[in-house]
Amino acid sequence: MSNHSPDDHLVLDDFRELERIGATPAGGVHRLSGTPEDRLLREWFRSRAEDQGFEVRVDGIGNMFACREFTPGAPYVLVGSHLDSQPLAGRFDGAYGVLAALHAARRVLSRLAAEGVSPPLNLAVVNWFNEEGARFAPSLMGSSVYAGIYSLEDMLAVTDLDGVSVRDALDSIGYRGSDEPPRAACYAEIHIEQGRILEREGIDIGVVEASWYTQKLDITVNGEQSHTGATAMADRRDALVGAAEAVLAVHDATLDFPEGALVSSIGQHVVEPNSPIVVPRRVHMIADLRSADPEVVRAARAALLDRFAAIGEKRRVEFEVDDFDVREVRRFPEAGVSLAERVIASEGLTSRRLSTMAGHDAVAMNSIVPAVLLFVPSVDGVSHCERESTEDEDMLRGVRALTGVVRELLERTPGPPRSAAR
Amino acid sequence: MSNHSPDDHLVLDDFRELERIGATPAGGVHRLSGTPEDRLLREWFRSRAEDQGFEVRVDGIGNMFACREFTPGAPYVLVGSHLDSQPLAGRFDGAYGVLAALHAARRVLSRLAAEGVSPPLNLAVVNWFNEEGARFAPSLMGSSVYAGIYSLEDMLAVTDLDGVSVRDALDSIGYRGSDEPPRAACYAEIHIEQGRILEREGIDIGVVEASWYTQKLDITVNGEQSHTGATAMADRRDALVGAAEAVLAVHDATLDFPEGALVSSIGQHVVEPNSPIVVPRRVHMIADLRSADPEVVRAARAALLDRFAAIGEKRRVEFEVDDFDVREVRRFPEAGVSLAERVIASEGLTSRRLSTMAGHDAVAMNSIVPAVLLFVPSVDGVSHCERESTEDEDMLRGVRALTGVVRELLERTPGPPRSAAR
């Protein structure tokens, strides 16, 4: 790989430095929002941005914007992603997008300087707060507050499993800011695919044309606490037994639909009191349902509610179920998709259109401004785990594509704002 | 209830005071081992014991012995129970036994003084460390170390779910002692039944003649962490789905046997990484199997291991299963059972023989010295929950019975030590 240009080496060396923050022994990273690792990431971001002459602003939910003004009063092309990670996660998810945005911005500034051009729009690289929703639910928190989907006060009050609030976590690392965030004209993001399509088809870059319909269910199963030894089986109301049936029901919900039409699972599942010789009193779970077709999710949800009622009756436990984090299918603007395709082709790279099953900050931003979302290939399609990987060459191709997209976006006249998201 | 004797009032008033330590809003208590609540309980115990002229010793695992020597060099009649509780538990489990032991000891001392008698054996009231095993597994920890069933060093190294060791927890409350514990001649304990037999039959006191065969299984389910959104269902290896099938298998294991022959459940169940949008990598669970008949537990265990293997294959996850905390059926000595029956009858109370499904410190002690275990009725048979209850009159009858038993035991010639437990 010694045939890389000096500029490409800058990108790769920078990634090698970034991946050391919160590194795990198995080759991944562990960088939960609002932790000391998050602070280190932010200091890295600030230092890189200031070195390039950007002014860093931090807003009330801890989003960081590295701003460069060309035209006073004009809105900004925002480009970025997130530096937080899932627990024991991969090095690429989010972090690659922020790194690529910083380097794309650097290259664009350098081209503009060389051309002697001052564009009509301004430029900001963004590191969104808590995209993952791992420590604090919901995910896409920072970009959704920016987009007006969630209120700042509601999100600051969200607590983790230990009862620590977003407000206190941000204060503890010194990153609950008070700066006015830059006004966006449009948004661009590059991310790893987290799927296998690009790798399987040998395509360089994916251009996302729509996001899946997703929703979560907040499920509480209430039984009665009792002694595992002294309580007859017939006298028990075991919340975990009810929950176990619900876990299987959520998993099997996909079988009612064509293969690939629905994904569903339970990722968070907490048992109370969680003592070896106590029959569980309560289980709290979060289920995640996603499909390209909203009707599929709605049908699965309805079937699950019926199923939970039946399980509750059979197991003598009570289910409480609340919908949250419902995200409609959103199409990315055709103008942005074709702009990206054109730029990618002009770089001599191949592309194809994709949908995203996963949520991204670009999905939240796409609810208020035209957004462009690009994917680079993921090795084996794996993500949210330590063996998540993307090849160096794919990272570099992505930076080239993103640089071209940002350069084009800076020259565009801002369109009217899009309607607010639900 | 104003027709109680002044001495009975002392017992009930003392219980009202004790139940305020670690009290919960719903009328229960929350007193995990090695916590600030545990320290308050221990200070209460020390103060009560010293007021009665006992010398308090604390051994290396935090067991507290309130000692009164009559015959220098002679072994001790130990009488007691435990002050720790399950999370959000009842006020009676363990605490009643320690309270009853303190008052029985007080009454015995007063009778001996009135009679001008000095018995051949010595007397100690004991508060065992961590009977519940809620924060630190296994249960019966303090009495089992005393009985030589577990080694002190192994138990000091046990950690809770936050990684805090028994050693550090005891040090943090100042109760990792260095005193030599008193040598036991025999042991007596009174406890709430935690079942419905005494209440249903209208019997005052249960005399335990045997303990059930019990064992635990430490179960780890290993899958692969991935993204709940971006990972196709067919590519997932969801540890929680495998665990859910195992939870149901453990519950349904009882159906292979006659009703009441086996109880089984999973009380502890921890999901990793436990994030709403991550397919779980690992689940760690503890299953608890109990029966009066060891063959029933062995058959259930064998069937479960087969079942886990099948689940693992079907769900593409791996099970690791280890046996631990295996407790053989132990008969309590007939001499102690008949002594208790005689004393109870002489107090004008009724009794019947019972087995204990639940573990008790008396079960551990019964492996090294003759032990007597008495039960008082539990309202509705419920235990390990906040609505656990025992009537005042039943508590007072229990103190009378225990007082008589302790008085008799003090006069007995110590027999040879029993063989050590497995």
Interface residues (C-beta under 8 A of the other chain):
Chain A: Q86 P87 L88 A89 E132 G133 A134 A137 P138 S139 L161 E193 Q194 G195 W212 T214 K216 E224 Q225 S226 H227 T228 G229 A230 T231 A232 M233 A234 D235 R236 D238 L240 V241 A243 A244 E245 V247 L248 H251 T254 E259 G260 V263 S264 S265 I266 G267 Q268 H269 V270 V271 E272 P273 N274 S275 P276 I277 V278 V279 P280 R281 I286 D288 R290 T356 M357 A358 G359 G381 V382 S383 H384 C385 E386
Chain B: Q86 P87 L88 E132 G133 A134 A137 P138 S139 L161 E193 Q194 G195 W212 T214 K216 E224 Q225 S226 H227 T228 G229 A230 T231 A232 M233 A234 D235 R236 D238 L240 V241 A243 A244 E245 V247 L248 H251 T254 E259 G260 V263 S264 S265 I266 G267 Q268 H269 V270 V271 E272 P273 N274 S275 P276 I277 V278 V279 P280 R281 I286 D288 R290 T356 M357 A358 G359 G381 V382 S383 H384 C385 E386
